[in-house]
Amino acid sequence: MSDSPGLAFWASAVLNRDGIEPAAYARLANHPKFIEAARQSARVAVARHTGNPLISRTIKDIRRVMYGVFVLYLDARGELSLKTIRDVCVELGLASPGYAAAILLRLRVMGFVTRDTNVTDKRVRRYIPSPLMKKAFLELLGNELLAFGIIEPEALAAAEALKDPEVFRFFALNGGRGLSRILKKAEPDLLHLFATRDVGIAILHEIALSGSSDDTYPPKGPVRMAVAPLARKFGVSRSHVFRLLRDAEKQKLLQRDPDQMTGRFEESLRGALLRFHASGFLAVAAGAYQAINDASHQPARAHF
């Protein structure tokens, strides 16, 4: 298909780059089905958070997503233990080695890891990713590929391939190697406010999906910003939603009409949300493309 260049093309637009290659982003953003794919990604994200509270808690903000990538990376390297957490903390520059025990405790409290009972050396406590956490990530990644498949048909096959444990292991390895660069990013983007709040991105998606049926996505016209319904839908407090909307307005990302419980997105927020979808599509597609190739042709590497 002339308008579907293949995963290799999209992967080259982001791999070994600090951002999306401009020409590739323009091609994606101007694709006649990009808005449809972005809207589908948002719908599925909202359904994921409202349909399964356990999975929603696993990936409810960017910090938890990063912790999840960290766990999956350690497991893919071959061992998840206090020692390997300490080693990777040093390698990635995440924290001093002394914080490793606190990180492990946090991972256990969040339910991201569970004790590995299939060990012969009882002196070493080893862990594995919890099934729920792993399921949440597989669902998240697979859904992004399915939405991207509206634009790029090869993404549909990649979504199926990611179910292969070996392909997923390489995906986790490659994702973990990029953690340091992501965490050291100097300037937060415009969606940082939503990404760091509980279900903030899902709330943003829900608002963006509430525009008129004849409007584009994200809407240029009025959207619903009723605090109470949003709080009920996502299982958070009204004050949480109120603060999120208030702070977004202070940052000039949106305008609110509290009396009418409506508002409008500023163009800066519309652009940031579209770029968020594009970045998500390309990051997952590139990761899947690379993992499929690695699983087919290269041995696993447990180092940088």
JOVEN-V195209 format. One record per backbone hydrogen bond with DSSP energy under -0.5 kcal/mol. NH is the residue of the N-H (numbers start at 0). CO is the residue of the C=O. E is the energy in kcal/mol with one decimal. If there is no record, write none. Layout:
# JOVEN-V195209
nh=<NH/NH>
co=<CO/CO>
e=<E/E>
This chain:
# JOVEN-V195209
nh=<3/8/9/10/11/12/12/13/14/16/20/23/24/25/26/27/28/29/30/33/36/37/38/39/40/41/42/43/44/45/46/47/48/49/50/51/55/56/57/58/59/61/64/65/66/67/68/69/70/71/72/73/74/75/76/77/77/78/80/81/84/85/86/87/88/89/90/91/92/93/94/98/99/102/103/104/105/106/107/108/109/110/110/111/112/113/115/116/118/121/123/124/125/126/127/129/133/134/135/136/137/138/139/140/141/142/143/144/145/146/147/148/149/150/151/152/154/155/156/157/158/159/160/161/162/163/167/168/169/170/171/172/173/174/175/176/177/177/178/181/182/183/184/187/191/194/195/196/198/199/199/200/202/203/204/205/206/207/208/209/210/214/218/222/224/226/229/230/231/232/233/234/234/235/240/241/242/243/244/245/246/247/248/249/250/251/252/253/254/256/259/260/261/262/263/265/268/269/270/271/272/273/274/275/276/277/278/279/280/281/282/283/284/285/286/287/288/289/290/291/292/293/294/295/296/297>
co=<0/5/5/6/7/8/9/10/10/13/12/20/20/21/22/23/24/25/27/30/32/33/34/35/36/37/38/39/40/41/42/43/44/45/46/47/51/52/53/54/56/194/60/61/62/63/64/65/66/67/68/69/70/71/72/73/74/73/78/124/80/81/82/83/84/85/86/87/88/88/88/95/96/98/99/100/101/102/103/104/105/106/107/106/106/127/125/114/116/119/120/122/123/79/113/111/129/130/131/132/133/134/135/136/137/138/139/140/141/142/143/144/146/147/147/150/151/152/152/153/154/155/156/157/159/160/163/164/165/166/167/168/169/170/171/172/173/174/175/177/178/179/181/185/188/190/191/193/59/59/196/193/198/199/200/201/202/203/204/206/207/211/207/262/260/224/225/226/227/228/229/230/231/230/236/237/238/239/240/241/242/243/244/245/246/248/247/247/263/261/256/256/256/222/254/252/265/265/266/267/268/269/270/271/272/273/274/275/276/277/278/279/280/281/282/283/284/285/286/287/288/289/290/291/292/293>
e=<-1.8/-0.5/-1.6/-3.1/-2.0/-0.7/-0.7/-1.7/-2.8/-1.5/-2.3/-0.6/-2.3/-2.5/-2.1/-2.5/-3.4/-1.8/-1.4/-1.9/-2.3/-2.8/-2.6/-2.1/-2.4/-2.1/-2.5/-2.4/-2.0/-2.3/-2.4/-2.4/-1.8/-2.2/-2.5/-1.1/-2.5/-2.2/-1.1/-1.4/-0.7/-2.9/-1.8/-2.3/-2.3/-2.4/-2.4/-2.3/-2.3/-2.6/-2.4/-2.2/-2.4/-2.2/-1.8/-0.8/-0.8/-1.1/-0.6/-0.6/-2.3/-2.2/-2.5/-2.5/-2.2/-1.6/-2.3/-3.0/-1.0/-1.3/-0.8/-2.1/-1.7/-2.4/-2.5/-2.3/-2.2/-2.6/-2.1/-2.5/-2.5/-0.5/-0.7/-2.6/-0.9/-2.3/-3.0/-0.8/-1.1/-1.0/-1.4/-0.5/-0.8/-3.1/-2.4/-2.4/-2.3/-2.5/-2.3/-1.8/-2.4/-2.5/-2.4/-2.8/-2.5/-2.5/-1.7/-2.0/-2.3/-2.2/-2.5/-1.6/-1.5/-1.9/-3.1/-0.6/-2.1/-1.5/-0.8/-1.6/-2.0/-1.4/-2.4/-2.0/-1.3/-2.0/-2.7/-2.0/-1.9/-2.2/-2.5/-2.2/-2.6/-2.4/-2.4/-1.6/-0.7/-0.8/-1.5/-1.9/-3.0/-1.6/-1.2/-0.6/-1.8/-2.8/-1.8/-1.0/-2.0/-0.5/-2.5/-0.5/-2.4/-2.2/-2.6/-2.4/-2.3/-2.6/-2.0/-1.4/-0.8/-2.0/-0.5/-2.3/-2.6/-0.5/-1.5/-2.5/-2.5/-2.5/-1.9/-0.8/-0.6/-1.9/-1.7/-3.0/-2.7/-2.0/-2.5/-2.8/-2.9/-2.0/-2.1/-2.2/-1.7/-1.7/-2.7/-0.6/-2.8/-3.0/-0.6/-1.4/-1.5/-1.6/-2.1/-2.4/-0.6/-2.2/-2.7/-2.0/-2.5/-2.1/-2.2/-2.1/-2.1/-2.3/-3.0/-2.4/-2.7/-2.5/-2.7/-2.1/-2.4/-2.7/-2.3/-2.6/-2.6/-2.7/-2.3/-2.6/-1.9/-2.7/-2.8/-1.3/-2.3/-2.3>
